[in-house]
Amino acid sequence: MSDKSRIVAVVPMKPLAESKTRLTGYLSPTQRASLSQSMFSWVLGTLAQSRVSRIVVVGGDDVVKSATLREGAEWVQDKFLDLNKAIEYVFGIVWRERRSAAYVPADLPLLASSDVNGAIEASADGRFLTLCRAHDGGTNCLILPPHTGFRLRLGPDSFRRHIELADELHLDWRRHHSEGFQHDVDTISDLRYCMEKQPPCLKDFTDVIKNVNL
């Protein structure tokens, strides 16, 4: 097995000031931005240690752009302000290079390179559509080869909707399960769960969360 795959990871980001709005009331705007930035940097570093060939970040602000370039990744402006359209735009660029593309969220504090490599292996190095289910029924990783006719349906209950579309298109698809992809951070309960695992990117938020009332 070669060191790097032919899969390009695509990571969408919002401007930090607009991130993690479901934590409003628990964390201050500054704390939410700091949390998002910390998880984002963790995901970029983890992807860099995995077998993905390149990392492309789409969207965000100047801080996100600077962090992206500092990590050696590529940055693309979000011209759509729509998650699915923005990712599919970058996927199209990747496919024209005859590579497969992987959607990876920026809020996976438990993600390890072994999770990413496991998804790559399940996809047979990008030859098969591969889906990773989030704990709430969403999709926290999606590897897609070119020329399938598959369209992203990210959002609530997206894992089921992605499976339904794959079946409609008669695609041979794979499923990869790992804790790193299962747990993202949208709610305060998500954050508490992930902090119990003591990931390095959340260590600065321990005292903050101790003082938060559910």
Solvent accessible surface area in square Angstrom, and as a share of the most:
residue,aa,sasa,rsa
1,M,193,0.86
2,S,73,0.47
3,D,116,0.60
4,K,87,0.37
5,S,4,0.03
6,R,119,0.43
7,I,0,0.00
8,V,0,0.00
9,A,0,0.00
10,V,0,0.00
11,V,0,0.00
12,P,20,0.12
13,M,23,0.10
14,K,120,0.51
15,P,43,0.27
16,L,14,0.07
17,A,86,0.67
18,E,95,0.43
19,S,8,0.05
20,K,34,0.14
21,T,80,0.47
22,R,155,0.57
23,L,0,0.00
24,T,83,0.48
25,G,76,0.74
26,Y,82,0.31
27,L,7,0.03
28,S,48,0.31
29,P,93,0.59
30,T,106,0.62
31,Q,60,0.27
32,R,20,0.07
33,A,22,0.17
34,S,52,0.34
35,L,0,0.00
36,S,6,0.04
37,Q,60,0.27
38,S,32,0.21
39,M,0,0.00
40,F,1,0.00
41,S,42,0.27
42,W,79,0.28
43,V,0,0.00
44,L,0,0.00
45,G,20,0.20
46,T,9,0.05
47,L,0,0.00
48,A,51,0.39
49,Q,144,0.64
50,S,4,0.03
51,R,25,0.09
52,V,6,0.03
53,S,36,0.23
54,R,72,0.26
55,I,16,0.08
56,V,4,0.02
57,V,0,0.00
58,V,3,0.02
59,G,2,0.02
60,G,20,0.19
61,D,42,0.22
62,D,115,0.60
63,V,72,0.41
64,V,1,0.01
65,K,78,0.33
66,S,59,0.38
67,A,3,0.02
68,T,0,0.00
69,L,99,0.49
70,R,171,0.62
71,E,79,0.35
72,G,69,0.66
73,A,9,0.07
74,E,70,0.32
75,W,61,0.21
76,V,35,0.20
77,Q,111,0.49
78,D,34,0.18
79,K,140,0.59
80,F,85,0.36
81,L,165,0.82
82,D,56,0.29
83,L,81,0.40
84,N,36,0.18
85,K,117,0.50
86,A,4,0.03
87,I,0,0.00
88,E,29,0.13
89,Y,79,0.30
90,V,3,0.01
91,F,0,0.00
92,G,16,0.16
93,I,53,0.27
94,V,1,0.00
95,W,52,0.18
96,R,178,0.65
97,E,74,0.33
98,R,201,0.73
99,R,62,0.23
100,S,9,0.06
101,A,0,0.00
102,A,3,0.03
103,Y,15,0.06
104,V,2,0.01
105,P,10,0.07
106,A,11,0.08
107,D,17,0.09
108,L,0,0.00
109,P,0,0.00
110,L,31,0.15
111,L,1,0.01
112,A,44,0.34
113,S,33,0.21
114,S,79,0.51
115,D,17,0.09
116,V,6,0.03
117,N,45,0.23
118,G,18,0.18
119,A,1,0.01
120,I,2,0.01
121,E,126,0.57
122,A,29,0.22
123,S,0,0.00
124,A,25,0.20
125,D,51,0.26
126,G,2,0.02
127,R,169,0.62
128,F,57,0.24
129,L,4,0.02
130,T,0,0.00
131,L,0,0.00
132,C,1,0.00
133,R,85,0.31
134,A,1,0.01
135,H,65,0.29
136,D,83,0.43
137,G,6,0.06
138,G,12,0.12
139,T,7,0.04
140,N,6,0.03
141,C,3,0.02
142,L,0,0.00
143,I,2,0.01
144,L,0,0.00
145,P,18,0.12
146,P,32,0.20
147,H,176,0.78
148,T,34,0.20
149,G,58,0.56
150,F,5,0.02
151,R,146,0.53
152,L,11,0.05
153,R,79,0.29
154,L,16,0.08
155,G,31,0.30
156,P,125,0.79
157,D,59,0.31
158,S,1,0.00
159,F,10,0.04
160,R,114,0.42
161,R,61,0.22
162,H,0,0.00
163,I,39,0.20
164,E,75,0.34
165,L,15,0.08
166,A,0,0.00
167,D,79,0.41
168,E,114,0.51
169,L,65,0.33
170,H,168,0.75
171,L,39,0.20
172,D,85,0.44
173,W,66,0.23
174,R,82,0.30
175,R,128,0.47
176,H,32,0.14
177,H,116,0.52
178,S,18,0.12
179,E,76,0.34
180,G,3,0.03
181,F,1,0.00
182,Q,44,0.20
183,H,23,0.10
184,D,12,0.06
185,V,0,0.00
186,D,34,0.18
187,T,38,0.22
188,I,11,0.05
189,S,66,0.43
190,D,15,0.08
191,L,0,0.00
192,R,69,0.25
193,Y,77,0.29
194,C,1,0.00
195,M,27,0.12
196,E,132,0.59
197,K,99,0.42
198,Q,155,0.69
199,P,10,0.06
200,P,77,0.49
201,C,13,0.08
202,L,2,0.01
203,K,145,0.61
204,D,115,0.60
205,F,10,0.04
206,T,57,0.33
207,D,99,0.51
208,V,36,0.21
209,I,8,0.04
210,K,149,0.63
211,N,124,0.64
212,V,17,0.10
213,N,131,0.67
214,L,137,0.68
